[in-house]
Amino acid sequence: MTRNLVLVINPGSTSGKVALFSEGKLISEKVIRYTVEELAAFKTINEQQPFRKVKIVEYLKENNVRQGDLIAVVGRGGLSKPIVGGTYLVTGEMLHDLASGEYGMHASNLGAGLAKEFADEYGVNAYTVDPVVVDEMQDVARLSGLAGIERRSVFHTLNSKAAARAVLAEHHQVYEESNVIVAHMGGGVSVSAHHHGSVIDVVNGIDGEGAYSPERTGGLPLVMFAKKIIDERLDMEQVKKILAGDGGIKSYTDEIDLRIVEKEALSGNAAYRNYLDGMCYQVAKCIGEMAVVLKGQVDYIILTGGISYSDYVVSYIKDYVSWISEVEIVPGEKEMEALYQGVMRVLNHEEDVKIY
């Protein structure tokens, strides 16, 4: 008897998640953690793939997965060329671009390759869904204000689109016919404007736009930052580390766990409360910016990501933006479910598979 299982693979920098879904339900999920010593044995991320595969093989044995049990395998998308959102068949061209590192190198680049290996072994197709390189921006949104520099679409694509679909489904509305703003708040913040199924503009935190977050600066006064770069003779890697890693709340408090920051803030630490409020204030401003992009026609504002578990943060932002639209909360990240759902939309013929 076949089990109609979908294997979901989500590689991260120092860990990875694997899961099995069937008939709309999570059957099993596991976090695979790697030690610094284990990963240090490999010179490149690409060299890690066989090692990571062994761990997934062990997981499949633990769950007694046999030939005929799988109907598909899906891996988290990596840094490839810009593409529109959707569910993609893993192809040789995609694997080449991910392995080359031409568009950047991250552990997520292994997702499609691992999915393809297991798909081939089990005689099914391999897919990937809504990678971070999804680019559906309208042309006017790409203009930066300086010739030779173009704004990029980089945001928490997978979770943002999944959260939008989930909220709209609850209200018996269709993603491809709706307008929503999604603010994903985690270690980084991205805010996206979704117009009838396309993300036509984003506030790209990784490039130094928008709100600061626990470890990213967001937008900075450019003249002052340029002076800092010149005075301190910072190289490009140092600049990137400031923008995404050492900026934001961390630069003020040396802390990236927002739960600790919030506890301090609500216990009477006025400085910590000011820094926390500043982040919330800037997220609210970004939401307002995306409301303009949608010309005020906003069905829902959606707050998602780990920080949206915070009642304080949610309440602060809602106080500023609830006049625009109803605010819905989808706390945490649903990446594994989103990968599974993307595959099932194709297998159920609800949308066409895309080719890279």
C-alpha positions in Angstrom: 0.0 0.0 0.0 1.5 3.4 -1.1 1.7 6.1 1.5 1.6 9.1 -0.8 4.5 10.9 1.0 6.2 14.1 0.1 9.7 14.5 1.4 10.6 18.1 2.3 14.3 19.2 2.6 15.3 22.5 4.0 19.1 22.9 4.5 20.4 25.7 6.8 23.8 27.0 7.6 24.4 24.9 10.7 21.4 22.6 10.7 18.7 21.4 8.4 15.0 20.3 8.6 13.5 17.3 6.9 9.8 16.4 7.0 7.3 14.0 5.6 3.8 15.1 4.6 0.8 13.0 3.4 -2.8 13.9 2.6 -2.3 17.4 3.9 -0.9 16.4 7.2 2.6 16.5 8.8 3.7 12.9 9.4 7.2 13.5 10.8 9.7 16.3 11.1 13.2 16.4 12.3 15.9 19.1 12.9 19.3 17.8 11.9 22.1 19.7 13.6 25.7 19.8 12.6 28.7 20.5 14.7 31.3 23.2 13.8 33.9 20.4 13.5 31.7 18.4 11.1 31.2 21.3 8.8 34.8 22.5 9.1 35.9 19.3 7.3 34.5 20.7 4.0 36.2 23.5 2.1 33.0 24.5 0.2 29.2 24.3 0.8 28.9 22.1 -2.3 31.2 19.5 -0.7 28.7 19.1 2.2 26.0 17.6 0.0 27.0 13.9 0.4 27.4 14.3 4.1 24.0 16.0 4.5 22.5 13.3 2.3 23.6 10.5 4.7 21.7 12.2 7.5 18.5 12.3 5.4 18.9 8.7 4.4 19.0 7.8 8.2 15.9 9.9 8.7 14.1 8.0 5.9 15.1 4.6 7.4 13.8 5.8 10.8 10.5 6.4 9.1 10.5 3.2 7.1 10.2 5.0 3.8 10.4 2.5 0.9 10.2 2.5 -2.9 6.7 3.6 -4.0 6.0 5.6 -0.8 7.1 9.0 -2.2 5.1 11.0 -4.7 7.5 13.9 -4.8 10.5 15.5 -3.2 10.8 19.3 -2.6 13.9 21.2 -1.5 14.2 24.8 -0.3 15.3 27.1 -3.2 18.7 28.7 -3.1 20.5 31.7 -4.7 19.9 31.3 -8.4 19.0 33.8 -11.2 15.9 36.0 -10.5 12.7 34.2 -11.3 8.9 34.7 -10.7 7.3 33.0 -7.8 5.8 29.5 -8.0 6.7 25.8 -7.9 9.7 24.8 -10.2 10.8 21.5 -11.5 14.5 21.0 -10.6 16.4 20.9 -13.8 20.1 20.6 -14.8 20.3 24.3 -15.5 19.0 25.2 -12.0 21.5 22.8 -10.4 24.4 24.2 -12.4 23.6 27.8 -11.4 23.2 26.8 -7.7 26.4 24.9 -7.6 28.4 27.6 -9.5 27.7 30.2 -6.8 27.3 32.8 -9.6 24.4 34.4 -7.8 25.7 33.8 -4.3 26.5 30.8 -2.1 24.4 29.6 0.9 23.5 26.3 2.4 20.0 26.6 0.9 21.7 26.1 -2.5 21.9 22.4 -1.6 18.2 22.0 -1.3 17.4 21.4 -5.0 20.4 19.1 -5.4 19.5 17.0 -2.4 15.8 16.9 -3.6 16.9 15.7 -7.1 19.1 12.9 -5.7 16.3 11.4 -3.6 13.7 12.0 -6.3 15.8 10.1 -8.8 16.3 7.2 -6.4 12.6 7.0 -5.7 11.4 7.6 -9.3 9.6 10.8 -8.7 10.0 14.5 -9.6 12.0 17.0 -7.6 10.7 20.5 -7.0 11.6 23.8 -5.3 9.1 26.6 -4.3 9.4 30.4 -4.0 13.2 30.8 -3.4 14.5 34.1 -2.0 15.4 35.3 -5.5 11.8 35.6 -6.6 11.6 38.9 -8.5 8.2 40.2 -9.6 8.9 43.9 -9.0 7.3 46.4 -11.3 9.9 48.4 -13.4 9.4 51.7 -11.6 10.2 50.0 -8.3 13.7 49.1 -9.5 14.9 52.7 -9.8 17.2 53.7 -7.0 18.0 57.3 -7.8 21.5 56.7 -8.9 22.4 55.4 -12.4 24.2 52.1 -12.4 22.5 50.9 -9.1 19.2 49.1 -9.3 17.0 48.1 -6.4 16.7 44.3 -5.9 13.8 42.0 -4.9 15.2 40.1 -1.9 12.8 39.2 0.8 11.4 36.3 2.9 9.5 35.0 -0.2 8.5 31.5 0.9 7.0 32.4 4.3 5.5 35.8 3.0 3.6 34.2 0.2 2.5 31.2 2.4 1.2 33.6 5.1 -0.7 35.6 2.5 -2.3 32.5 1.0 -3.2 31.2 4.5 -4.9 34.4 5.6 -6.8 34.8 2.3 -7.9 31.2 2.4 -9.3 31.7 5.9 -11.4 34.6 4.5 -12.4 32.6 1.4 -10.4 34.9 -0.8 -7.9 34.1 -3.6 -4.3 35.2 -3.5 -4.2 35.9 -7.2 -7.2 38.3 -6.9 -6.2 40.1 -3.7 -3.9 42.9 -2.4 -2.0 42.3 0.8 1.0 43.7 2.7 3.2 41.2 4.5 5.8 42.2 7.1 8.1 39.3 7.9 9.9 40.1 11.2 12.7 37.8 12.3 16.5 38.3 12.5 15.8 40.5 9.5 12.7 42.4 8.4 11.3 42.5 4.9 8.0 44.1 3.9 6.3 43.2 0.6 3.4 44.5 -1.5 1.4 41.6 -3.1 -0.8 42.6 -6.0 -3.0 39.9 -7.5 -0.4 37.2 -6.9 2.7 39.2 -7.7 5.1 40.9 -5.3 5.4 44.2 -7.1 7.6 46.0 -4.6 9.6 45.0 -1.4 11.5 46.7 1.4 14.7 44.8 1.1 16.4 44.7 4.5 19.4 42.7 3.3 20.5 45.6 1.1 20.0 48.2 3.8 16.5 49.3 3.2 13.6 49.9 5.6 13.3 49.1 9.3 16.2 48.0 11.5 15.8 44.5 13.1 17.6 42.5 15.8 20.7 42.3 13.6 20.2 44.5 10.5 20.6 48.2 10.1 17.8 48.8 7.7 18.1 52.2 5.9 20.8 54.5 7.2 21.7 58.2 6.7 23.9 57.6 3.6 26.3 60.6 4.1 27.0 59.6 7.7 27.5 56.0 6.8 29.8 56.9 3.8 31.9 58.9 6.2 32.2 56.0 8.6 33.3 53.7 5.8 36.0 56.2 4.7 37.1 57.1 8.2 37.4 53.5 9.3 38.6 52.2 5.9 36.0 49.4 5.9 36.1 46.9 3.1 33.1 45.4 1.5 32.8 42.4 3.7 33.0 44.6 6.8 30.2 46.8 5.4 28.0 43.8 4.7 28.6 42.5 8.2 27.5 45.9 9.6 24.4 46.0 7.5 23.3 42.4 8.1 24.8 40.9 11.3 26.1 43.6 13.6 23.4 46.3 13.0 20.0 47.1 14.4 19.2 46.2 18.0 22.5 44.3 18.4 24.4 47.5 17.7 22.6 49.3 20.5 22.4 46.5 23.1 24.8 43.7 22.0 21.7 41.4 22.1 19.9 39.7 19.2 17.2 37.8 21.1 14.3 40.1 21.0 12.6 38.3 23.9 15.4 39.4 26.2 15.3 43.0 24.8 11.5 43.1 25.3 11.8 41.7 28.9 14.3 44.4 29.7 12.2 47.1 28.1 9.0 46.2 30.0 11.0 45.9 33.2 11.8 49.6 33.2 14.9 49.8 31.0 14.0 53.1 29.1 16.9 52.8 26.6 15.9 49.2 25.6 12.3 50.3 25.3 13.3 53.2 23.0 15.3 50.8 20.7 12.4 48.3 20.6 9.9 51.1 19.8 12.2 52.4 17.1 12.1 49.1 15.3 8.3 48.9 15.5 7.9 52.5 14.4 10.1 51.8 11.3 8.2 48.6 10.4 5.0 50.6 10.6 6.5 53.2 8.2 7.5 50.5 5.8 3.9 49.1 5.8 2.7 52.6 5.0 5.1 52.8 2.1 3.8 49.5 0.7 0.2 50.8 1.1 1.1 53.6 -1.2 2.5 51.1 -3.7 -1.0 49.4 -3.6 -2.7 52.8 -4.0 -4.5 52.3 -0.7 -6.3 49.2 -1.9 -5.2 46.8 0.8 -7.3 43.7 1.8 -5.1 42.7 4.7 -1.9 43.6 6.5 -0.1 40.5 7.7 2.5 40.3 10.4 4.5 37.1 10.4 7.9 35.7 11.4 9.2 34.9 14.9 8.9 38.5 16.3 5.1 38.5 15.6 4.7 36.3 18.6 5.4 39.4 20.7 2.1 41.0 21.8 4.0 44.3 22.5 5.4 44.5 18.9 2.1 43.6 17.3 0.1 46.0 19.4 2.6 48.9 18.7 2.5 48.3 14.9 -1.3 47.9 14.8 -1.7 51.2 16.6 0.0 52.9 13.6 -1.4 50.9 10.6 -4.8 49.5 11.5 -6.4 52.5 9.8 -5.1 51.2 6.5 -6.6 47.8 6.7 -7.4 44.9 9.0 -4.2 43.4 10.5 -3.8 39.6 10.7 -1.1 37.8 12.6 0.6 34.6 11.4 3.3 34.0 14.0 6.5 32.1 13.2 7.6 30.6 9.9 5.8 27.9 8.0 8.5 27.1 5.5 8.1 23.3 5.5 4.4 23.5 5.1 4.8 26.1 2.4 7.2 23.8 0.4 4.7 21.0 0.7 1.7 23.1 -0.3 3.6 24.4 -3.3 4.2 20.9 -4.6 0.6 19.9 -3.9 -0.8 22.8 -5.9 1.0 21.4 -8.9 0.2 17.8 -8.2 -3.5 18.7 -7.7 -3.4 20.7 -11.0 -4.3 24.0 -9.2 -1.3 25.7 -10.9 1.2 24.8 -13.6 4.7 23.7 -12.8 7.3 26.3 -13.8 10.5 25.5 -15.7 13.7 27.4 -14.6 
